[in-house]
Amino acid sequence: MKKLMFTALAVTFATPVLAGPSCTPAEQNTPAWEIVKGFEEQGGEVIKFKISSGQCYEIYGKVEGQKVEIYYDPATGEEIERIES
C-alpha cells in the first residue's frame, strides 16, 4: 500500500502543474525578430527565445532587473501572458 501511495504521489508531482498558453500559427506569422526587437526597445534584455510547446513565441528575459517569461501570439505579435519572478 505504501508503494502504491508513493508511486501515485511521484507521478502527481512529476507532471507539470502549469502549462503555457496555446497559440494557433497563422499563414503569415509575425517574424520572431520583430518580437525580440520590440521587447528590447521597451528596455528588456532577452536571455532566451523559443517557440513553446503550445506554438507561442516565448521570451525569457529581464525588465528593469526583474526576470520575466512572456508569451506572444505569433499570428498577431501581441503579448498574451507575462510571468514575473
N, C-alpha and C positions, 0 to 999 in steps of 0.2 A: 504494500500500500504506500509506503514512504517513497519507493522508487517511482511509482506512478505519479504521485503528487509532485515530486522533484522534476520529473520529465515534463509534466504539464506546465509547471512554473517556468522552466527553462525555455520552453517553446514560446510561452507568452511574452517573455522578456526579449527573446531573440527577434521577434517580428517588430518592424518599425512602428512606432506609435503614431508619428506624424508623417504624412506624405505631402509633398508639394502639390501645387495646383496642376491641373491638366490643361493643355493647350491643343488647339487644332491648327496645324500649319495651313497656311493659305497657298494659293498658286504662286503669289509673289510675296514672300516674307520680307519684313524689314531686314536689311543687311545687319549682321551681328556687329560689324564695326561701327554702325551708327548708334547702336545701343551703348556700346562701350564709350564712344566719343561723348555722347550726351551725359553719361554718368560722370566722366572725368571733367567735363565742362562745368558741372554742378559742384565741383570740388571733391569728388570721390576718387579714391585710389583703388584700382582693380587689383585684387590678389589672384583671382581665378575666374575664368569664364567657361561655362559649359552649357550644353543642352541637356536639360533634366530628363529623367525617365518619363515625365509627363509631356515631353516635347516643348517645354517652355525654355526661353533663354534664362540663364541663371548667372548672376554675378555674386561672387564672394568678394567683399572689399571693406574699405574703411571710409567713413564720412566723419570728419572732424575728430579723428582718433577712435571712433566707435566702430566696432565690427558690425557689418550688415550682410544679410543674404537677401537678394532681391530677385524676384521672378518677373519676367516680361513676356507679354504675349507676342510671339513672333509675327503674327498677322498684322497687328496694329502698332507694335512698338511701345504700347502702354505698359506702365508698371502695374502689376496685378497683386503682388504681395511683397511685404517687406518685413523681415525679421531682424530685430536689433538685439545684440548681445553685449 
